[in-house]
C-alpha cells in the first residue's frame, strides 16, 4: 500500500509538473502575443540595433583617427626626409662650389705663373737682342776703328 501510495504521489507530481509546464507555456505564448511584449521586444531589438550602429560608428571613428594619425606621422617623416635630402644637396652644392673655387684659383695661379715665365722669357730675349745689338755695334765700331788704323791714308797736303 505504501508503494502504491508513493506511485500515486509520483504520478500526481508528474501530472502537476506537466500541467504547470503547460500553463507556463500558454502564459508565455499569450504574453508573447500581447502588444506590450511585442513592443518591448521591438524596443530591445531597436536598442540592440542602435547599440550595434553606435559601436560600429565608434570603431570607424577610432579607425579614422588612427588613419589620420598615421598619415600625419608619415607626412612628418616625409618632410624630415625631404629636409635631410635638401640639406645633403645644399652641402654637396657647397662642396662643388668650393672645389670649383679652389680649381679656379689654382688655374689662375698657374696662368699667372705661366705669364711670369713668358714675361721672363720675353725679357731674356729682349736682353739677348740688346746685348747682341751692342756686341754688333761694338764689333762694327771695332772694325771701323781697326780699318782706320790699318789703312792709313797718305796724308795729302793741300791741293
QUICORDA-V541678 format. One record per backbone hydrogen bond with DSSP energy under -0.5 kcal/mol. CO is the residue of the C=O (numbers start at 1). NH is the residue of the N-H. If there is no record, write none. Layout:
co:nh
CO:NH
CO:NH
//
This chain:
co:nh
1:5
2:6
3:7
4:8
5:9
6:10
7:11
8:12
9:13
10:14
11:15
12:16
13:17
14:18
15:19
16:20
17:21
18:22
19:23
20:24
21:25
22:26
23:27
24:28
25:29
26:30
27:31
28:32
29:33
30:34
34:38
35:39
36:40
37:41
38:42
39:43
40:44
41:45
42:46
43:47
44:48
45:49
46:50
47:51
48:52
49:53
50:54
51:55
52:56
53:57
54:58
55:59
56:60
57:61
58:62
59:63
60:64
61:65
62:66
63:67
64:68
65:69
66:70
67:71
68:72
69:73
70:74
71:75
72:76
73:77
74:78
75:79
76:80
77:81
78:82
79:83
80:84
81:85
82:86
83:87
84:88
85:89
86:90
87:91
88:92
89:93
90:94
91:95
92:96
93:97
94:98
95:99
96:100
97:101
98:102
99:103
100:104
101:105
102:106
103:107
104:108
105:109
106:110
107:111
108:112
109:113
110:114
111:115
112:116
113:117
114:118
115:119
116:120
117:121
118:122
119:123
120:124
121:125
122:126
123:127
124:128
125:129
126:130
127:131
128:132
129:133
130:134
131:135
132:136
133:137
134:138
135:139
136:140
137:141
138:142
139:143
140:144
141:145
142:146
143:147
144:148
145:149
146:150
147:151
150:152
155:157
156:158
//
